[in-house]
Amino acid sequence: MIKKSLTVLSISVAYFASAQDVSTIRNTVEVYSNSALNGSSKYNAMAGSMGALGGDVSVLNSNPAGIAVSIASEISGTLFIENNKNTTTYAGKTLNYKVNKTNLGNTGGIAAFQLNSSSPWKFVNVAVNYSNQSLEDYSETPGNSNLVYDIKDISGVVIDNLAFAGHAYNRYGNLSKMSVGVGGNYDNRIYVGAGLNFHSAAFDQYDTAAFTDKTNNTDVYNKQYTPFSETSNGFSATVGIIGKINHQFRLGAALETPTWWSIERVYSEYGNSTTGDGTYRESRNLSTPLKATLSAAFVANKNFAINVDYSLGLTKAKYKVEGPAETELNQLISNNTKNLSEVKVGAEYRISDFRLRGGYAFASSPFDTMKINSVPDNGGSANVGYDNLFVGKRNTIGAGIGYDFKSFYIDAAYQNVTSEYSSPFIQGSFANNTGYFSDQYVVNSDASIVSNVKNKKDNFFVTLGWKF
């Protein structure tokens, strides 16, 4: 376990972690509290808004009562093609990074069991769903020769000057979730369900900066405790209900427990006074927010339906305290985050065997406006407030089509997902040995460089399914 304090710096009303790589904070939200999981093409086209409609195995991600709506068994598989682009801007310069990924994004099935016709319980259904997505995220900040860091010897004499030549955050790996659920149909009016969710994540994280010395040689520096690899497993449970108010209106509600994560990390440490440079291990336990979802649907007729979901985190993420690092991470989260919220709207229109679908989702940023000591383009430092530090708001637009061939069906969907956030780096404490390290020098800074990152994802999905 890293016992060193994070040395969370108190500035105005905000806290900022300077001693540990800030990707730990981002990953707490983006990886371990992730709500943007993939599903079937139908689910993705409707931006995941199916909480009061159900009828698709992917609804296990939001309301397990939705599986009880199905009156036939089915299995399906979804091909996921992701086009991910980061545009990073600093000091009037911009760098782009694109990555394309193709994988099996979602598979699942529902087994529908019709009960005795004299019983008010019409169906009991069992479902299994598996979703998988890439965690790859690379943002590279352009250099700025106006930012120069002095390197001093133990006597305080300047022996070199390092000009900032660029920075990169790099994460790659995968996040997956397997859900098992059971649902019951009571008198075709009330649908109930419960699910167990098994989460896993495995990724590598890098935080590197480049500096050019006075002889015009450029070296790459690693942030203390990076690179690191994490392998994690988590568990959560979900319960839900859907009720038909009349033939046209439905209401739904679901509650998902926190996801209890067990995180194993292998990290690099530099300049250890006892053992020198080396690789070490640590374990952490994290619980993500308890989440509630309320849904409403309007089914005009057999051809048109629209659904609205609203999800709200009822608690905040919390690490089990093993030392000062977790204490200060929890303090950062407690004092500077708000409850996660997301609104999703989705609709489907049927023309005989043909389907048209669309949806929109908006997820708020969990971070309050924070002031940190940051470096302007021309050097120096100043306290600056950011309303999208680490993670920004997320907008999702979905569209899709589908066609039923009697027992078989094929669906296709497109999603455009955008977000924008402020990305801080470079800050490190000399006293706590937490700067950026090369074989020759260590760079410490009391202030952060902050770049702007715009992320755009163009995702395509194709689902093949069989109902029986």
MOTAPE-V992987 format. One record per residue. N is the residue number from 1. SS is DSSP state (H for helix, E for strand, L for the rest). BURIAL is + if it has 24 or more other C-alpha atoms within 12 Angstrom, else -. Layout:
n=N ss=SS burial=BURIAL
n=N ss=SS burial=BURIAL
This chain:
n=1 ss=L burial=-
n=2 ss=L burial=+
n=3 ss=L burial=-
n=4 ss=L burial=+
n=5 ss=L burial=+
n=6 ss=L burial=+
n=7 ss=L burial=+
n=8 ss=L burial=+
n=9 ss=E burial=+
n=10 ss=E burial=-
n=11 ss=E burial=-
n=12 ss=L burial=-
n=13 ss=L burial=-
n=14 ss=E burial=+
n=15 ss=E burial=+
n=16 ss=E burial=+
n=17 ss=L burial=+
n=18 ss=L burial=+
n=19 ss=L burial=+
n=20 ss=L burial=+
n=21 ss=L burial=+
n=22 ss=L burial=+
n=23 ss=H burial=+
n=24 ss=H burial=+
n=25 ss=H burial=+
n=26 ss=H burial=+
n=27 ss=H burial=+
n=28 ss=H burial=+
n=29 ss=H burial=+
n=30 ss=H burial=+
n=31 ss=L burial=+
n=32 ss=L burial=+
n=33 ss=L burial=+
n=34 ss=L burial=+
n=35 ss=L burial=+
n=36 ss=L burial=+
n=37 ss=L burial=+
n=38 ss=L burial=+
n=39 ss=L burial=+
n=40 ss=L burial=+
n=41 ss=H burial=+
n=42 ss=H burial=+
n=43 ss=H burial=+
n=44 ss=H burial=+
n=45 ss=H burial=+
n=46 ss=L burial=+
n=47 ss=L burial=+
n=48 ss=L burial=+
n=49 ss=L burial=+
n=50 ss=L burial=+
n=51 ss=L burial=+
n=52 ss=L burial=+
n=53 ss=L burial=+
n=54 ss=L burial=+
n=55 ss=L burial=+
n=56 ss=L burial=+
n=57 ss=H burial=+
n=58 ss=H burial=+
n=59 ss=H burial=+
n=60 ss=H burial=+
n=61 ss=H burial=+
n=62 ss=L burial=+
n=63 ss=L burial=+
n=64 ss=H burial=+
n=65 ss=H burial=+
n=66 ss=H burial=+
n=67 ss=H burial=+
n=68 ss=H burial=+
n=69 ss=H burial=+
n=70 ss=L burial=+
n=71 ss=L burial=+
n=72 ss=L burial=+
n=73 ss=L burial=+
n=74 ss=E burial=+
n=75 ss=E burial=+
n=76 ss=E burial=+
n=77 ss=E burial=+
n=78 ss=E burial=+
n=79 ss=E burial=+
n=80 ss=E burial=+
n=81 ss=E burial=+
n=82 ss=E burial=+
n=83 ss=E burial=+
n=84 ss=E burial=+
n=85 ss=E burial=+
n=86 ss=E burial=+
n=87 ss=E burial=+
n=88 ss=E burial=+
n=89 ss=E burial=+
n=90 ss=E burial=+
n=91 ss=L burial=+
n=92 ss=L burial=-
n=93 ss=E burial=-
n=94 ss=E burial=-
n=95 ss=E burial=+
n=96 ss=E burial=+
n=97 ss=E burial=+
n=98 ss=E burial=-
n=99 ss=E burial=+
n=100 ss=E burial=-
n=101 ss=E burial=+
n=102 ss=E burial=-
n=103 ss=E burial=-
n=104 ss=E burial=+
n=105 ss=E burial=+
n=106 ss=E burial=+
n=107 ss=E burial=+
n=108 ss=E burial=+
n=109 ss=E burial=+
n=110 ss=E burial=+
n=111 ss=E burial=+
n=112 ss=E burial=+
n=113 ss=E burial=+
n=114 ss=E burial=+
n=115 ss=L burial=-
n=116 ss=L burial=-
n=117 ss=L burial=-
n=118 ss=L burial=-
n=119 ss=L burial=-
n=120 ss=L burial=-
n=121 ss=E burial=-
n=122 ss=E burial=+
n=123 ss=E burial=+
n=124 ss=E burial=+
n=125 ss=E burial=+
n=126 ss=E burial=+
n=127 ss=E burial=+
n=128 ss=E burial=+
n=129 ss=E burial=+
n=130 ss=E burial=+
n=131 ss=E burial=+
n=132 ss=E burial=+
n=133 ss=E burial=+
n=134 ss=E burial=+
n=135 ss=L burial=+
n=136 ss=L burial=+
n=137 ss=E burial=+
n=138 ss=E burial=+
n=139 ss=E burial=+
n=140 ss=E burial=+
n=141 ss=E burial=+
n=142 ss=E burial=+
n=143 ss=E burial=+
n=144 ss=E burial=+
n=145 ss=E burial=-
n=146 ss=E burial=-
n=147 ss=E burial=+
n=148 ss=E burial=+
n=149 ss=E burial=+
n=150 ss=E burial=+
n=151 ss=E burial=+
n=152 ss=E burial=-
n=153 ss=L burial=-
n=154 ss=L burial=-
n=155 ss=L burial=-
n=156 ss=L burial=-
n=157 ss=L burial=-
n=158 ss=E burial=-
n=159 ss=E burial=-
n=160 ss=E burial=+
n=161 ss=E burial=+
n=162 ss=E burial=+
n=163 ss=E burial=+
n=164 ss=E burial=+
n=165 ss=E burial=+
n=166 ss=E burial=+
n=167 ss=E burial=+
n=168 ss=E burial=+
n=169 ss=E burial=+
n=170 ss=E burial=+
n=171 ss=E burial=+
n=172 ss=E burial=+
n=173 ss=E burial=+
n=174 ss=E burial=+
n=175 ss=E burial=+
n=176 ss=E burial=+
n=177 ss=E burial=+
n=178 ss=E burial=+
n=179 ss=E burial=+
n=180 ss=E burial=+
n=181 ss=E burial=+
n=182 ss=E burial=+
n=183 ss=E burial=+
n=184 ss=E burial=+
n=185 ss=E burial=+
n=186 ss=E burial=+
n=187 ss=L burial=-
n=188 ss=L burial=+
n=189 ss=L burial=+
n=190 ss=E burial=+
n=191 ss=E burial=+
n=192 ss=E burial=+
n=193 ss=E burial=+
n=194 ss=E burial=+
n=195 ss=E burial=+
n=196 ss=E burial=+
n=197 ss=E burial=+
n=198 ss=E burial=+
n=199 ss=E burial=+
n=200 ss=E burial=+
n=201 ss=E burial=+
n=202 ss=E burial=+
n=203 ss=E burial=+
n=204 ss=E burial=+
n=205 ss=E burial=+
n=206 ss=E burial=+
n=207 ss=E burial=+
n=208 ss=E burial=+
n=209 ss=E burial=+
n=210 ss=E burial=+
n=211 ss=E burial=+
n=212 ss=E burial=+
n=213 ss=L burial=+
n=214 ss=L burial=-
n=215 ss=L burial=-
n=216 ss=L burial=-
n=217 ss=L burial=-
n=218 ss=E burial=-
n=219 ss=E burial=+
n=220 ss=E burial=+
n=221 ss=E burial=+
n=222 ss=E burial=+
n=223 ss=E burial=+
n=224 ss=L burial=+
n=225 ss=L burial=+
n=226 ss=L burial=+
n=227 ss=L burial=+
n=228 ss=E burial=+
n=229 ss=E burial=+
n=230 ss=E burial=+
n=231 ss=E burial=+
n=232 ss=E burial=+
n=233 ss=E burial=+
n=234 ss=E burial=+
n=235 ss=E burial=+
n=236 ss=E burial=+
n=237 ss=E burial=+
n=238 ss=E burial=+
n=239 ss=E burial=+
n=240 ss=E burial=+
n=241 ss=E burial=+
n=242 ss=E burial=+
n=243 ss=E burial=+
n=244 ss=E burial=+
n=245 ss=L burial=-
n=246 ss=L burial=-
n=247 ss=L burial=-
n=248 ss=L burial=-
n=249 ss=E burial=+
n=250 ss=E burial=+
n=251 ss=E burial=+
n=252 ss=E burial=+
n=253 ss=E burial=+
n=254 ss=E burial=+
n=255 ss=E burial=+
n=256 ss=E burial=+
n=257 ss=L burial=+
n=258 ss=L burial=+
n=259 ss=L burial=+
n=260 ss=E burial=+
n=261 ss=E burial=+
n=262 ss=E burial=+
n=263 ss=E burial=+
n=264 ss=E burial=+
n=265 ss=E burial=+
n=266 ss=E burial=+
n=267 ss=E burial=+
n=268 ss=E burial=+
n=269 ss=E burial=+
n=270 ss=L burial=+
n=271 ss=L burial=+
n=272 ss=L burial=-
n=273 ss=L burial=-
n=274 ss=L burial=-
n=275 ss=L burial=-
n=276 ss=L burial=-
n=277 ss=L burial=-
n=278 ss=E burial=-
n=279 ss=E burial=-
n=280 ss=E burial=-
n=281 ss=E burial=-
n=282 ss=E burial=+
n=283 ss=E burial=+
n=284 ss=E burial=+
n=285 ss=E burial=+
n=286 ss=E burial=+
n=287 ss=E burial=+
n=288 ss=L burial=+
n=289 ss=L burial=+
n=290 ss=L burial=+
n=291 ss=E burial=+
n=292 ss=E burial=+
n=293 ss=E burial=+
n=294 ss=E burial=+
n=295 ss=E burial=+
n=296 ss=E burial=+
n=297 ss=E burial=+
n=298 ss=E burial=+
n=299 ss=E burial=+
n=300 ss=L burial=-
n=301 ss=L burial=-
n=302 ss=L burial=-
n=303 ss=L burial=-
n=304 ss=E burial=-
n=305 ss=E burial=+
n=306 ss=E burial=+
n=307 ss=E burial=+
n=308 ss=E burial=+
n=309 ss=E burial=+
n=310 ss=E burial=+
n=311 ss=E burial=+
n=312 ss=E burial=+
n=313 ss=E burial=+
n=314 ss=L burial=-
n=315 ss=L burial=+
n=316 ss=L burial=+
n=317 ss=L burial=+
n=318 ss=E burial=+
n=319 ss=E burial=+
n=320 ss=L burial=-
n=321 ss=L burial=-
n=322 ss=L burial=-
n=323 ss=L burial=-
n=324 ss=H burial=-
n=325 ss=H burial=+
n=326 ss=H burial=+
n=327 ss=H burial=-
n=328 ss=H burial=+
n=329 ss=H burial=+
n=330 ss=H burial=+
n=331 ss=H burial=+
n=332 ss=H burial=+
n=333 ss=H burial=+
n=334 ss=H burial=+
n=335 ss=H burial=+
n=336 ss=H burial=+
n=337 ss=E burial=+
n=338 ss=L burial=-
n=339 ss=L burial=+
n=340 ss=L burial=+
n=341 ss=E burial=+
n=342 ss=E burial=+
n=343 ss=E burial=+
n=344 ss=E burial=+
n=345 ss=E burial=+
n=346 ss=E burial=+
n=347 ss=E burial=+
n=348 ss=E burial=+
n=349 ss=E burial=+
n=350 ss=E burial=-
n=351 ss=E burial=-
n=352 ss=L burial=-
n=353 ss=L burial=-
n=354 ss=E burial=-
n=355 ss=E burial=+
n=356 ss=E burial=+
n=357 ss=E burial=+
n=358 ss=E burial=+
n=359 ss=E burial=+
n=360 ss=E burial=+
n=361 ss=E burial=+
n=362 ss=E burial=+
n=363 ss=E burial=+
n=364 ss=L burial=+
n=365 ss=L burial=+
n=366 ss=L burial=+
n=367 ss=E burial=+
n=368 ss=L burial=+
n=369 ss=L burial=+
n=370 ss=E burial=+
n=371 ss=E burial=+
n=372 ss=E burial=+
n=373 ss=E burial=+
n=374 ss=E burial=+
n=375 ss=L burial=+
n=376 ss=L burial=-
n=377 ss=L burial=+
n=378 ss=L burial=-
n=379 ss=L burial=-
n=380 ss=L burial=-
n=381 ss=L burial=-
n=382 ss=E burial=-
n=383 ss=E burial=+
n=384 ss=E burial=+
n=385 ss=E burial=-
n=386 ss=E burial=+
n=387 ss=L burial=+
n=388 ss=L burial=+
n=389 ss=E burial=+
n=390 ss=L burial=+
n=391 ss=L burial=+
n=392 ss=L burial=+
n=393 ss=L burial=+
n=394 ss=E burial=+
n=395 ss=E burial=+
n=396 ss=E burial=+
n=397 ss=E burial=+
n=398 ss=E burial=+
n=399 ss=E burial=+
n=400 ss=E burial=+
n=401 ss=E burial=+
n=402 ss=E burial=+
n=403 ss=E burial=+
n=404 ss=E burial=-
n=405 ss=E burial=-
n=406 ss=L burial=-
n=407 ss=L burial=-
n=408 ss=E burial=-
n=409 ss=E burial=+
n=410 ss=E burial=+
n=411 ss=E burial=+
n=412 ss=E burial=+
n=413 ss=E burial=+
n=414 ss=E burial=+
n=415 ss=E burial=+
n=416 ss=E burial=+
n=417 ss=E burial=+
n=418 ss=E burial=+
n=419 ss=E burial=+
n=420 ss=E burial=+
n=421 ss=E burial=+
n=422 ss=E burial=+
n=423 ss=E burial=+
n=424 ss=E burial=+
n=425 ss=E burial=+
n=426 ss=L burial=+
n=427 ss=L burial=+
n=428 ss=E burial=+
n=429 ss=L burial=+
n=430 ss=L burial=-
n=431 ss=L burial=-
n=432 ss=L burial=+
n=433 ss=L burial=+
n=434 ss=L burial=+
n=435 ss=L burial=+
n=436 ss=E burial=+
n=437 ss=E burial=+
n=438 ss=L burial=+
n=439 ss=L burial=-
n=440 ss=L burial=-
n=441 ss=L burial=+
n=442 ss=E burial=+
n=443 ss=E burial=+
n=444 ss=L burial=+
n=445 ss=E burial=+
n=446 ss=L burial=+
n=447 ss=L burial=+
n=448 ss=E burial=+
n=449 ss=E burial=+
n=450 ss=E burial=+
n=451 ss=E burial=+
n=452 ss=E burial=+
n=453 ss=E burial=+
n=454 ss=E burial=+
n=455 ss=E burial=+
n=456 ss=E burial=+
n=457 ss=E burial=+
n=458 ss=E burial=+
n=459 ss=E burial=+
n=460 ss=E burial=+
n=461 ss=E burial=+
n=462 ss=E burial=+
n=463 ss=E burial=+
n=464 ss=E burial=+
n=465 ss=E burial=+
n=466 ss=E burial=-
n=467 ss=E burial=+
n=468 ss=L burial=-
